[in-house]
Amino acid sequence: MFANNEITDRGLLHRLLERAGHEDEMESRAAWADTIDGAIRDAASASVPPRNRVARPVVVLSAASALSAVAGALRDDDVELTPATIAAVRSFMTDGAGSPLYGSDPLAARRAAEELRLRVERAPLATAAAVT
């Protein structure tokens, strides 16, 4: 009786809300990926004055390869990231007091970025989740 309309859980309204939520999530993920790319670009650039730098370039560049992998995963529609994983990315990129990215130890930043990369890479693929 209510097949394929807004009342059933598979109806039009449900599909539209699900699609809108996915688009919002992907926009947020893309914004964090852009933030990562910008941090790496700024660290590699000599044109940014030292007084305008929040993080030490040597620290950011030591974590650049792992952070680039994280940015790639954030942009990938097929990788399903949990809100906790995205929160971990946000914390790593913005927590000046707690993130090794803003410290003075390049090795600590690289290790933490590698842990973040491994966490992101362990996320299931959307196509694999849809099959099971």
Backbone as JSON, one array per atom type, in Angstrom:
{
  "sequence": "MFANNEITDRGLLHRLLERAGHEDEMESRAAWADTIDGAIRDAASASVPPRNRVARPVVVLSAASALSAVAGALRDDDVELTPATIAAVRSFMTDGAGSPLYGSDPLAARRAAEELRLRVERAPLATAAAVT",
  "N": [[0.81, -1.19, 0.0], [1.94, 1.28, 0.8], [4.12, 1.42, -0.88], [7.3, 2.39, -1.92], [7.23, 5.21, -1.27], [7.26, 8.29, 0.67], [6.65, 7.3, 3.2], [7.52, 4.71, 3.75], [10.56, 3.02, 4.82], [12.3, 2.82, 2.74], [11.58, 4.72, 1.01], [11.22, 7.71, -1.04], [11.83, 10.08, 0.46], [13.49, 9.07, 2.48], [15.65, 8.12, 0.93], [16.52, 10.55, -0.22], [17.32, 12.01, 2.06], [19.37, 10.36, 3.0], [21.19, 10.52, 0.88], [21.78, 13.28, 0.94], [22.99, 13.48, 3.45], [25.27, 11.92, 2.98], [26.54, 13.49, 1.03], [27.1, 15.81, 2.53], [28.88, 14.73, 4.39], [30.99, 13.97, 2.68], [31.77, 16.48, 1.76], [32.77, 17.6, 4.11], [34.86, 15.82, 4.61], [36.42, 16.32, 2.34], [37.14, 18.95, 2.88], [38.8, 18.62, 5.13], [40.82, 17.13, 3.93], [41.8, 19.05, 2.16], [42.78, 20.85, 4.05], [44.89, 19.38, 5.14], [46.53, 19.12, 2.85], [47.09, 21.83, 2.45], [48.56, 22.46, 4.76], [50.86, 20.93, 4.37], [51.77, 22.06, 1.99], [52.24, 24.72, 2.83], [54.28, 24.27, 4.69], [56.31, 23.39, 3.04], [56.83, 25.59, 1.54], [58.82, 28.43, 0.99], [57.89, 30.92, 1.0], [56.15, 31.57, 3.02], [56.24, 33.51, 5.83], [58.31, 33.0, 8.74], [57.18, 33.95, 11.17], [54.49, 33.7, 10.71], [53.92, 31.07, 10.77], [52.36, 28.29, 12.23], [52.96, 25.7, 12.86], [56.04, 23.9, 13.01], [57.99, 23.73, 10.11], [59.76, 21.53, 9.57], [58.72, 19.54, 11.17], [56.11, 19.16, 10.17], [56.72, 18.4, 7.54], [58.03, 16.02, 8.02], [55.98, 14.32, 8.57], [54.6, 14.28, 6.23], [54.25, 12.32, 4.13], [52.61, 10.3, 5.26], [50.43, 11.88, 5.97], [49.58, 12.75, 3.47], [48.61, 10.36, 2.43], [46.45, 9.99, 4.15], [44.9, 12.2, 3.41], [44.26, 11.44, 0.8], [42.66, 9.19, 1.29], [40.56, 10.42, 2.61], [39.36, 11.77, 0.53], [38.39, 9.73, -1.0], [35.54, 8.18, -2.1], [34.9, 5.53, -1.74], [35.92, 4.65, 0.64], [34.86, 4.04, 3.83], [34.62, 6.04, 6.49], [34.52, 6.32, 9.99], [32.75, 8.52, 12.25], [34.4, 8.87, 14.47], [36.96, 8.42, 13.46], [37.23, 10.53, 11.66], [37.09, 12.57, 13.53], [39.48, 12.07, 14.82], [41.3, 12.8, 12.83], [40.66, 15.52, 12.65], [41.41, 16.35, 15.25], [44.16, 15.78, 15.22], [45.01, 17.61, 13.31], [44.27, 20.09, 14.38], [44.58, 20.38, 17.16], [46.49, 22.15, 18.98], [47.78, 21.92, 21.44], [47.8, 19.21, 22.05], [48.47, 17.68, 19.8], [51.12, 16.08, 18.11], [51.93, 17.25, 15.79], [52.21, 19.95, 16.15], [54.3, 20.17, 17.81], [57.81, 19.94, 18.7], [59.16, 17.74, 17.88], [60.05, 15.91, 15.2], [60.02, 13.13, 14.75], [58.1, 12.12, 16.53], [55.82, 13.32, 15.45], [55.78, 12.1, 12.93], [55.38, 9.42, 13.64], [52.86, 9.56, 14.9], [51.32, 10.45, 12.74], [51.58, 8.27, 11.06], [50.21, 6.35, 12.58], [47.67, 7.43, 12.42], [47.29, 7.22, 9.65], [47.28, 4.42, 9.37], [44.98, 3.84, 10.82], [43.04, 5.02, 9.22], [43.41, 3.55, 6.86], [42.55, 1.05, 7.67], [39.88, 1.24, 7.53], [36.76, 0.05, 6.27], [35.95, -0.74, 2.84], [33.4, 0.81, 0.93], [32.12, -0.63, -1.09], [32.73, -3.26, -0.41], [31.4, -3.45, 2.02], [28.77, -3.17, 1.2], [28.3, -5.52, -0.18], [28.38, -7.55, 1.71]],
  "CA": [[0.0, 0.0, 0.0], [2.8, 2.44, 0.87], [5.35, 1.04, -1.55], [8.17, 3.39, -2.55], [6.91, 6.63, -1.05], [7.95, 8.85, 1.82], [6.27, 6.68, 4.46], [8.33, 3.53, 3.99], [11.96, 3.35, 5.08], [13.01, 2.84, 1.47], [10.91, 5.7, 0.16], [11.93, 8.83, -1.63], [12.35, 10.96, 1.49], [14.61, 8.39, 3.1], [16.78, 8.13, -0.02], [17.03, 11.92, -0.35], [18.04, 12.36, 3.29], [20.59, 9.57, 3.03], [22.09, 11.1, -0.13], [22.21, 14.6, 1.43], [23.93, 13.22, 4.53], [26.52, 11.45, 2.39], [27.17, 14.64, 0.37], [27.65, 16.66, 3.59], [30.05, 14.05, 4.93], [32.07, 14.05, 1.71], [32.26, 17.87, 1.75], [33.58, 17.75, 5.31], [36.08, 15.05, 4.39], [37.23, 17.05, 1.36], [37.69, 20.13, 3.55], [39.93, 18.18, 5.94], [41.89, 16.76, 2.99], [42.38, 20.32, 1.71], [43.54, 21.38, 5.18], [46.13, 18.61, 5.19], [47.35, 19.54, 1.7], [47.54, 23.2, 2.69], [49.6, 22.44, 5.79], [52.08, 20.41, 3.74], [52.21, 23.07, 1.02], [52.8, 25.85, 3.58], [55.54, 23.86, 5.3], [57.31, 23.26, 1.99], [56.99, 26.87, 0.88], [59.68, 29.41, 1.65], [57.24, 32.22, 0.92], [55.4, 31.83, 4.26], [57.19, 34.01, 6.83], [58.38, 32.19, 9.97], [56.28, 34.44, 12.22], [53.12, 33.31, 10.36], [53.8, 29.6, 10.83], [51.86, 27.75, 13.49], [53.72, 24.47, 13.08], [57.4, 23.93, 12.46], [58.01, 23.06, 8.81], [60.43, 20.23, 9.61], [57.8, 18.59, 11.82], [55.03, 18.86, 9.22], [57.28, 17.67, 6.4], [58.37, 14.65, 8.43], [54.73, 13.55, 8.55], [53.9, 14.59, 4.98], [53.84, 11.15, 3.33], [51.46, 9.67, 5.91], [49.3, 12.81, 5.89], [49.08, 12.72, 2.09], [47.8, 9.15, 2.32], [45.2, 10.26, 4.87], [44.11, 13.1, 2.56], [43.74, 10.64, -0.31], [41.56, 8.36, 1.8], [39.43, 11.3, 2.9], [38.71, 12.13, -0.74], [37.92, 8.51, -1.66], [34.15, 7.84, -1.78], [34.77, 4.11, -1.44], [36.4, 4.38, 1.99], [33.89, 4.45, 4.84], [35.28, 6.47, 7.72], [33.6, 6.56, 11.1], [32.9, 9.86, 12.83], [35.55, 8.88, 15.39], [38.17, 8.53, 12.66], [37.27, 11.91, 11.18], [37.42, 13.37, 14.7], [40.92, 11.89, 15.07], [41.97, 13.65, 11.84], [40.45, 16.9, 13.09], [42.22, 16.57, 16.44], [45.57, 15.8, 14.81], [45.29, 18.82, 12.53], [43.9, 21.35, 15.02], [44.85, 20.43, 18.6], [47.84, 22.69, 19.15], [48.38, 21.48, 22.7], [47.9, 17.75, 22.15], [48.92, 17.02, 18.58], [52.56, 16.16, 17.87], [52.17, 18.07, 14.6], [52.55, 21.3, 16.59], [55.42, 20.09, 18.74], [59.14, 20.18, 18.14], [59.77, 16.45, 17.58], [59.59, 15.38, 13.92], [59.79, 11.69, 14.84], [56.8, 11.92, 17.18], [54.79, 13.69, 14.48], [55.73, 11.06, 11.89], [54.76, 8.22, 14.22], [51.43, 9.82, 15.09], [50.7, 10.51, 11.41], [51.52, 6.87, 10.59], [49.1, 5.72, 13.31], [46.45, 7.96, 11.81], [47.19, 6.61, 8.32], [46.86, 3.02, 9.56], [43.57, 3.86, 11.25], [42.22, 5.33, 8.03], [43.52, 2.44, 5.91], [41.79, -0.09, 8.17], [38.44, 1.49, 7.3], [36.26, -0.84, 5.21], [35.52, -0.15, 1.57], [31.94, 0.87, 0.82], [31.65, -1.7, -1.97], [32.8, -4.52, 0.35], [30.35, -3.43, 3.03], [27.47, -3.32, 0.53], [28.17, -6.91, -0.63], [28.14, -8.45, 2.86]],
  "C": [[0.86, 1.26, 0.0], [4.14, 2.16, 0.18], [6.02, 2.24, -2.2], [7.66, 4.82, -2.45], [7.55, 7.09, 0.24], [7.63, 8.19, 3.14], [7.14, 5.46, 4.76], [9.78, 3.93, 4.2], [12.81, 3.33, 3.82], [12.43, 3.87, 0.5], [11.8, 6.84, -0.27], [12.56, 9.73, -0.58], [13.58, 10.35, 2.16], [15.84, 8.41, 2.19], [17.36, 9.52, -0.17], [17.82, 12.34, 0.88], [19.36, 11.61, 3.39], [21.62, 10.16, 2.07], [22.62, 12.46, 0.35], [23.22, 14.43, 2.56], [25.28, 12.77, 4.01], [27.26, 12.61, 1.72], [27.78, 15.58, 1.41], [28.91, 16.04, 4.18], [31.23, 14.16, 3.97], [32.62, 15.47, 1.6], [33.16, 18.11, 2.96], [34.9, 17.02, 5.15], [37.0, 15.76, 3.4], [37.86, 18.28, 1.99], [38.89, 19.74, 4.42], [41.1, 17.76, 5.05], [42.58, 18.02, 2.47], [43.22, 20.96, 2.81], [44.89, 20.68, 5.3], [47.06, 19.05, 4.07], [47.9, 20.95, 1.89], [48.65, 23.27, 3.72], [50.92, 21.95, 5.21], [52.65, 21.44, 2.77], [52.86, 24.26, 1.73], [54.15, 25.49, 4.2], [56.66, 23.77, 4.26], [57.64, 24.59, 1.32], [57.88, 27.81, 1.69], [59.01, 30.78, 1.69], [56.4, 32.56, 2.16], [56.39, 32.3, 5.32], [57.16, 33.16, 8.1], [57.41, 32.66, 11.06], [54.82, 34.06, 11.95], [52.9, 31.81, 10.44], [53.32, 29.18, 12.22], [52.65, 26.51, 13.87], [55.1, 24.63, 12.47], [57.43, 23.14, 11.16], [58.66, 21.69, 8.84], [59.53, 19.16, 10.22], [56.7, 18.18, 10.85], [55.57, 18.03, 8.05], [57.69, 16.25, 6.77], [57.14, 13.74, 8.39], [54.0, 13.63, 7.22], [53.44, 13.35, 4.21], [52.62, 10.46, 3.94], [50.23, 10.58, 5.81], [48.73, 12.87, 4.47], [48.22, 11.49, 1.85], [46.45, 9.32, 3.01], [44.31, 11.16, 4.02], [43.52, 12.36, 1.38], [42.56, 9.79, 0.11], [40.33, 9.21, 2.11], [38.66, 11.66, 1.63], [38.06, 10.93, -1.44], [36.5, 8.15, -1.18], [34.0, 6.4, -1.31], [35.25, 3.73, -0.03], [35.39, 4.93, 2.99], [34.63, 4.78, 6.13], [34.24, 6.76, 8.79], [33.76, 8.0, 11.57], [34.09, 9.96, 13.78], [36.86, 9.02, 14.63], [38.31, 9.95, 12.12], [37.6, 12.86, 12.33], [38.91, 13.25, 15.04], [41.74, 12.73, 14.08], [41.87, 15.11, 12.27], [41.35, 17.23, 14.28], [43.7, 16.66, 16.08], [45.94, 17.1, 14.11], [45.06, 20.11, 13.31], [44.28, 21.47, 16.5], [46.3, 20.86, 18.84], [48.53, 22.21, 20.41], [48.63, 19.98, 22.73], [48.46, 17.04, 20.93], [50.43, 17.16, 18.41], [52.91, 16.99, 16.63], [52.61, 19.48, 14.98], [53.68, 21.32, 17.61], [56.74, 20.35, 18.04], [59.84, 18.89, 17.73], [59.24, 15.88, 16.27], [59.27, 13.88, 13.97], [58.44, 11.38, 15.48], [55.66, 12.26, 16.22], [54.66, 12.62, 13.4], [55.05, 9.8, 12.42], [53.25, 8.4, 14.4], [50.7, 9.88, 13.76], [50.59, 9.1, 10.82], [50.4, 6.11, 11.29], [47.76, 6.16, 12.73], [46.22, 7.35, 10.43], [46.72, 5.17, 8.44], [45.41, 2.94, 9.99], [42.65, 4.11, 10.07], [42.25, 4.18, 7.04], [42.77, 1.19, 6.37], [40.29, 0.07, 7.97], [37.97, 0.6, 6.15], [35.89, -0.04, 3.94], [34.01, -0.21, 1.49], [31.41, -0.26, -0.03], [31.69, -3.03, -1.25], [31.7, -4.57, 1.4], [28.97, -3.65, 2.41], [27.23, -4.77, 0.12], [27.81, -7.81, 0.54], [26.86, -8.13, 3.57]]
}
